[in-house]
Amino acid sequence: MKNLSFLLLVALVLSACSGIKVVSDMDPSVNFNDHKTLEYYGWVEESDQIMNRFDKERIENAFASEFKSRGIEVVEQGQGDIVVALYIVTEEKTQKSASTTHHGGYGGYGYGGYYGYGPGWGWGGGHSTTTISEYAYLEGTLVCSVFDKATEQLIWEGIGTKTISEDPKRRERNIPEAVKRIMAQYPVKPLSSK
């Protein structure tokens, strides 16, 4: 069960990113341009326990790269202007879908022409079949929380939510893409885009 959870969990950032929903919130009184260094707090609520070392590193490195592109370097604990905590959670959901197939009638020769006499065309009965399918899927959420080191207050939070794919081949490519989508809402834009 733990291994299955791991595969499904990390796929939030492993599957194609077009369907990821991103929201964020921030403290508008903070000047985010003042922050030049960050330290990782780690993974909140032991959410790292269901991921292997490689996926944790991919996610951490993707965030480090995004912060670096904004002029913020990762430093050792105790030396950062800001503290970054990461958190992953999943939720099992079900969805129903219905499809209807109609099998039409048939043409046939019968009675009923002019005033009930002579040839006429008629339609036989048809029928429809509706199939209802229910499938379970896992929705994953990756949270990046940024705290001011001096005040220990939350100053920004980015959250990405997506239906999880189990395809492990996409991990290395899609983790940076998902993190990039989350970080696109960070108040400081990448230096190259200014």
N, C-alpha and C positions, 0 to 999 in steps of 0.2 A: 504494500500500500504506500509505503514511504517513497519507493522508487517511482511508482506511478505518479504520485503527487509531484515529485521533482520534475518529471518529464512534462507534466501538464503545466506546472507553475511557471517554469522558465520560458515556456513557449509564448507567454505574453509578449516578450520582446524578441521572439524567434520567428514568429510568423510574419506574413506581409503586413506592413504597417499602415496600409491605406485605411483600415477600419479602426484604428486606435482612436479612442476618445480622450482628449487631454483637457484638463482644467487646472487652474492655478489660483493662488491667492497670495497677497503680499501685504506687508506693512508699508503704507504710502509715505510714512515719515522717515524712512530709511534711505540714505544715499548709498545705493549699491555700488557706485563707482569707487567708494572708499576702500572696498575689500580687495586685497591683493593676494591673500593666502587662505587656504582652507585645509582643514584636517577632517578625516573621516571619524565619525563616532562609531560606525559599524552598522550592523544589521539589527534592527529593532525587533523585539519579541521573538528572537531566535528564528526569524524567517530565513536565515541563511542555512539552517540545519537541513533543509530539504533540497538544497542545491549542492552540486559538486564544486570543487575548487575552481574549475575552469569557467563555469558560468558566473560565479561570484566575481572572478577577476575580469571577465568580459564586461559585466555591468559596471563595476567600479572604474575600469579603464575608460569605458565610454563616457561616464560622467566626468572623469578627470580630464579627458580630451576636450569636452564641451566647456568646462570651466577654464581650461588653459587657453582656449580660443578667445576667451573673454578677458584675458590678462590675469587670471587667478591661478596661482600655482598650488599644488598639493604639497603639504609639509607634514612633518611628524606631529604626533599628538602633543598638545600643549603650546603649539607655535602658530596656530591659525587665527586669522581674523574672524572666520566663520567656521561653523561645524556642520558637516553634512551627515545626515542619518538616512539610511535606505530601509525600505520595508516592502515586503511582498505579501499579498493575501489573495486567496482564490475563493470563488463561490460557484457551487454547482447549480446549474439551471436546467430547465427543460423547456422545450418549445414544441408546439404542435403545428403541423401543416396539413392541409387538406387538398386533394386534387380530385376533380370529377371528370369522368370519362363518359361521354354520351354515345350510345350506339343507336344510330338512327334507324328508322323503319325502312321499308322496302316498297318499291313500286310493284303494282300488280294489276292484272286485267280483271275487271269485275263488272258488275251491273251498276247502272246509275247514270246513264247518258241523258239524252234529251227526254225529259219528263219520266225518267225511270226506265226508259227503254233503250236498248242499244248498248254499245260498249262504253266503258268509262275507266278511268285510272283512279286507283285508290292508294292509300298509304297504310301500311301495317303498323303495328305498335313498335315503339322503341323503348329503351330503358337506359338509365344512367347508373353508374357506380361511383360512389364517393369513397375514397380511401383516406383514412386519417392516420398520419404517422406522427409518432412522438419520439424525439431524440434528446438525449442529455448532452450538455456541453459544459465546459468549464470557462468561466470568465476570470481573468486575472487582472490584478491591479498592482502597479509598481508606483511607490510613493518616494519622492525625494524631498526631505525636509531640511531647510537651511536655518541655522540658529546663529544669532550674533554671539560671539564668544564672550565679549565683555559683559553683556546684559543677560545672557542665557535665555533670550527671548526668541521665539519663532519669528522669522522675518519673511520667509518665502516657502511655499510648498507647491510642488508640481506633481500631478497625479495622472498616470496613463492607464486606461482600462481597455481591454480587448478580449475578444473570444480567443481562446488558446488553441494553437495548432500543435500537434505532437511531432511534427517533422523535425528531427534533430539536425538535419543537414542545413537548415536555414539559420541556425543560431548565430554563427560568427558574423554573418552579413546583416542580420536584422536587429541584433541588439543595439549597435550604434545608431541605426535608423530610428528605432523607437525612442532611445534616449534623446536623440536630436529633436524629435517632435515634442518631447516633454520640455526640454531646455529652450525651445523656441519661445516659450512664454516667460523666460527669466528676464528681469528688468534690464540687464546689461546684454547688449547684442554682441556677437562675435566681432573682434577688432577688424577683420578683413571686410566686413559688410558695412563699416562706417564710412 
